């Protein structure tokens, strides 16, 4: 069996070979994880939402990756999601972004607006960067494609004891304007102590070099600590990056770290991950990954959700705060007593 092929006799049960690949590389590509019909249904629902959401009540919040600033200032380690509510680019939609954790909201591409007049230059369905962040609870089709035994089985094999889905998004990567996402670690934005985030990234369309597929720095999850966190400002006005702090863990518990001072200063090499629609990519929270701007005439729709360990500390300053009922459990299918024990921790070579 090929390293990245699903075990068709045990859906969701990753093979030892796949686990070894994920452990070594920090990501795992699983082709045909979703059926063609399910993939088409998710894409159809995403396109329907884009066509039907109202512009009249929308604050026209843009979504920026902040690629240039964060890459230049942080050695390419901690750049991903910041909206136009950053301190450098305040926006009327600050509250729209910060209160989206239990809602379905729509965030525009920066390049969808005229830089001089600020007017929208594209139809709304061609102008949205992403839809988020509570699809996994509020939209029936996305809910059933997230909170299901298949993903629960994967989480078990990855060693989660109480996996919680805390956000979900459709990222559109629109033709011609889909923004670059610079090198980043997901745990910067969804920090637990110790770090535990894993991204479940599902291609709804073919992702190619031309339309902005993901690229991965293989093994960087073992040598790149989480140095910063994306948090709410103390005054409640927007977000900012802050250091993890002397007491905060920078690597997941039990991860065998392979890092040296020389390695930290080296430029990472990225491997392109072109995939077909229906592919699931698992992404370790410490792994550096990125994508280029979509300059093609084809969109690159994907659906992604993130899982954290519910037993780990979740900081009250994180930009995304739990809804009243808490983050969504991924194990409603089997009593907790039936879960396999977490893997025994590996010896670490670094205490950060």
C-alpha positions in Angstrom: 0.0 0.0 0.0 1.3 3.4 -0.9 2.3 5.6 2.1 -0.5 8.1 1.5 -3.3 5.9 0.5 -6.3 5.4 2.9 -6.9 2.0 4.4 -10.2 1.3 2.6 -11.0 -1.6 5.0 -10.6 0.7 8.1 -11.9 4.2 7.1 -10.1 6.8 9.1 -7.7 4.4 10.6 -4.3 5.6 9.6 -1.7 2.9 9.0 1.5 2.7 10.9 3.3 3.7 7.7 1.1 6.8 7.4 1.7 7.7 11.0 5.4 7.4 10.6 5.2 9.7 7.5 3.2 12.3 9.5 5.5 12.1 12.4 8.6 12.5 10.3 7.3 15.2 7.8 4.7 17.1 9.9 2.0 16.5 7.3 0.2 13.7 5.6 -1.6 13.7 2.2 -4.5 11.3 2.0 -6.0 11.1 -1.5 -9.7 10.2 -2.0 -10.6 10.8 1.6 -13.9 12.3 0.6 -16.1 10.8 -2.1 -16.7 12.7 -5.3 -20.3 13.3 -4.3 -19.5 14.7 -0.8 -16.8 16.9 -2.3 -19.2 18.2 -4.9 -21.9 18.9 -2.2 -19.5 20.9 -0.1 -18.3 23.0 -3.0 -21.9 23.5 -4.1 -23.0 24.7 -0.6 -20.0 27.0 -0.4 -20.8 28.6 -3.8 -24.5 28.9 -2.7 -23.5 30.8 0.4 -21.3 33.2 -1.6 -24.1 33.9 -4.0 -26.8 34.5 -1.3 -25.2 36.4 1.6 -26.4 40.0 1.9 -24.0 42.9 1.1 -26.3 45.5 2.6 -25.6 44.6 6.2 -21.9 43.6 5.7 -19.1 45.8 7.2 -17.0 44.9 4.1 -14.3 43.4 6.3 -11.2 42.4 4.4 -8.9 39.5 5.2 -5.2 40.0 5.1 -2.5 37.3 5.5 0.0 40.0 6.5 2.6 38.0 4.5 5.2 40.7 4.1 5.4 42.2 7.5 5.4 38.9 9.5 7.8 37.2 7.2 10.3 40.0 7.4 10.1 40.4 11.2 9.8 36.8 12.3 12.1 34.7 10.2 9.1 33.2 8.3 7.9 31.4 11.4 4.7 32.8 12.5 2.6 34.3 9.7 -0.9 33.3 8.8 -4.2 34.8 9.8 -4.6 38.5 10.6 -7.6 40.4 9.4 -7.7 44.1 8.6 -8.3 44.6 12.3 -4.5 44.6 12.9 -2.9 47.7 14.6 -1.4 48.7 11.2 -4.7 48.5 9.3 -7.7 49.3 11.5 -11.1 48.5 10.1 -14.7 49.0 10.9 -15.1 45.3 10.8 -13.0 44.5 13.9 -16.0 43.2 15.9 -17.2 41.3 12.8 -14.0 39.3 12.9 -13.6 38.9 16.6 -17.2 37.7 17.2 -17.2 35.2 14.3 -16.2 32.2 16.3 -19.8 31.0 16.6 -21.1 32.4 13.4 -20.8 32.0 9.6 -19.3 35.2 8.2 -17.7 36.4 5.0 -14.3 38.0 4.6 -13.2 39.8 1.4 -10.0 39.6 -0.5 -7.9 42.8 -0.2 -7.5 43.0 -4.0 -11.2 42.9 -4.6 -11.4 46.6 -3.9 -10.3 49.6 -5.9 -7.2 51.0 -4.0 -8.2 54.6 -4.7 -12.0 54.6 -4.2 -12.4 51.6 -2.0 -15.2 50.3 -4.2 -15.8 46.6 -4.7 -14.6 45.8 -8.2 -15.9 42.2 -8.5 -19.1 40.4 -8.0 -19.4 39.3 -4.4 -19.1 35.6 -5.1 -15.7 36.3 -6.8 -14.5 38.7 -4.1 -14.6 36.6 -0.9 -11.4 35.3 0.6 -13.0 33.0 3.2 -16.1 31.9 5.0 -15.8 31.2 8.7 -15.6 30.2 11.5 -18.5 28.0 12.7 -19.5 26.0 9.7 -18.9 22.8 11.6 -21.9 23.5 13.8 -24.2 25.8 12.0 -24.2 24.4 8.4 -25.6 20.8 8.2 -23.6 19.7 5.2 -20.3 21.0 6.7 -21.2 19.7 10.1 -21.7 16.1 8.9 -18.5 16.3 6.9 -16.6 17.4 10.1 -18.0 15.8 13.2 -18.0 12.2 12.0 -16.5 8.8 12.9 -13.9 9.1 10.1 -12.3 12.2 11.5 -12.7 10.9 15.1 -10.8 7.7 14.1 -8.0 9.9 12.7 -7.8 11.9 15.8 -7.6 8.8 17.9 -4.7 7.5 15.8 -2.9 10.9 16.3 -3.2 10.4 20.1 -5.9 12.9 21.0 -7.7 12.2 24.2 -10.4 14.9 24.0 -10.2 16.4 20.5 -12.1 19.6 20.1 -13.0 21.3 16.8 -12.6 25.0 17.4 -12.9 26.6 14.0 -13.8 25.8 10.4 -13.4 27.8 7.1 -14.0 27.6 3.4 -11.0 29.3 1.8 -11.8 30.4 -1.7 -8.4 31.4 -3.3 -10.2 33.4 -6.0 -9.0 33.5 -9.6 -6.4 36.3 -10.1 -6.7 37.8 -6.7 -6.5 34.9 -4.2 -3.9 36.2 -1.7 -0.5 34.8 -0.8 -0.3 33.1 2.6 3.2 33.4 3.9 5.0 30.8 5.9 3.2 30.2 9.2 2.4 27.7 12.0 -1.2 27.1 12.9 -0.5 26.8 16.6 0.5 30.5 16.6 -3.2 31.3 16.0 -4.8 28.5 18.0 -2.4 28.2 20.9 -2.8 25.7 23.7 -0.2 25.0 26.4 1.4 22.7 25.3 0.7 23.2 21.6 -1.7 20.7 20.1 -3.4 22.0 17.0 -3.8 19.8 13.9 -5.3 21.1 10.7 -7.7 19.0 8.6 -7.4 20.5 5.1 -9.7 19.2 2.4 -9.5 20.1 -1.2 -12.8 20.9 -2.8 -11.2 21.6 -6.1 -7.8 20.5 -7.6 -5.0 22.5 -5.9 -2.1 23.1 -8.3 1.0 25.2 -8.6 -0.9 27.6 -10.8 -3.8 28.3 -8.4 -1.9 28.4 -5.1 -1.6 24.9 -3.7 0.1 24.4 -0.3 3.8 24.0 0.2 5.4 22.4 3.3 8.8 22.7 5.1 9.2 19.0 5.7 10.1 18.2 9.3 10.0 21.9 10.5 7.5 20.9 13.2 10.5 19.3 15.0 12.8 22.2 14.8 10.6 25.3 14.8 9.2 26.4 18.2 6.0 28.4 18.5 7.4 31.7 19.5 4.4 34.0 19.3 0.6 33.9 19.7 -2.2 35.8 17.9 -4.3 37.4 20.7 -6.8 40.0 21.5 -5.5 43.3 22.7 -6.0 44.1 26.3 -8.2 47.1 25.6 -10.5 44.9 23.5 -9.7 46.8 20.3 -8.3 44.4 17.7 -5.6 41.8 17.8 -1.8 41.6 18.1 1.1 39.1 18.2 2.7 38.5 21.6 5.5 36.2 22.7 4.7 32.8 24.1 6.4 33.7 27.3 9.1 32.0 29.4 6.6 29.5 30.9 4.7 28.7 27.8 5.5 25.4 25.9 6.7 25.8 22.4 6.5 22.2 21.2 3.8 19.6 21.8 4.2 17.3 24.7 6.2 14.2 23.8 7.5 15.5 20.5 11.1 14.5 19.8 12.7 17.8 18.9 15.5 17.8 16.4 16.8 21.4 16.4 20.1 23.2 16.7 21.1 26.9 16.6 22.5 26.3 13.1 19.2 24.8 11.9 17.2 27.8 13.1 19.3 30.1 10.9 19.0 28.0 7.8 16.5 28.9 5.1 13.7 26.4 4.9 13.1 24.4 1.7 9.4 24.0 0.7 7.9 21.0 -1.0 4.9 21.7 -3.2 1.7 19.7 -2.4 -0.4 19.6 -5.5 -3.6 17.5 -4.8 -6.8 16.5 -6.4 -10.3 17.4 -5.1 -11.4 15.1 -2.3 -7.9 14.9 -0.8 -7.4 15.4 3.0 -4.2 16.9 4.2 -3.3 16.6 7.9 -1.0 19.5 9.1 0.9 19.5 12.4 0.4 22.8 14.3 4.1 23.5 14.5 4.7 22.8 10.8 5.7 25.8 8.5 3.6 25.9 5.4 2.5 28.5 2.9 0.7 29.1 -0.4 1.3 31.5 -3.3 -1.1 34.0 -4.8 -3.6 32.6 -7.3 -2.7 34.2 -10.6 -4.6 31.6 -12.6 -8.1 31.7 -14.0 -9.2 28.8 -11.7 -10.3 29.1 -8.1 -8.9 26.8 -5.4 -11.7 26.2 -2.9 -10.8 24.2 0.2 -12.5 23.4 3.5 -10.4 23.3 6.6 -11.1 22.8 10.3 -8.7 22.6 13.2 -8.6 20.3 16.2 -6.9 20.9 19.6 -6.5 18.8 22.7 -9.3 19.7 25.0 -7.3 18.7 28.1 -4.6 21.3 27.4 -4.9 24.9 28.6 -6.6 27.3 26.2 -5.7 30.9 26.9 -8.4 33.5 27.5 -6.4 36.0 25.4 -6.5 33.9 22.2 -8.3 35.7 19.4 -10.8 32.9 19.0 -12.7 32.3 22.2 -15.0 29.3 22.9 -18.8 29.7 22.4 -21.0 29.3 25.5 -21.2 25.5 25.1 -17.5 25.1 24.5 -15.6 23.9 21.5 -17.1 21.0 19.6 -16.3 17.5 20.7 -15.0 15.2 18.0 -15.7 12.1 20.1 -19.5 11.9 20.4 -19.5 8.5 18.8 -17.7 6.4 21.4 -17.7 6.6 25.2 -14.4 8.1 26.5 -13.6 4.8 28.2 -13.3 3.2 24.8 -10.7 5.5 23.5 -7.2 4.1 23.1 -4.6 5.6 25.5 -2.4 8.4 24.1 0.9 7.3 22.7 3.7 7.3 25.3 5.8 10.4 25.1 9.0 10.3 23.1 12.2 11.6 24.7 12.7 15.3 23.9 16.1 16.7 23.1 15.0 20.3 23.8 13.1 21.8 26.7 11.5 24.6 24.9 
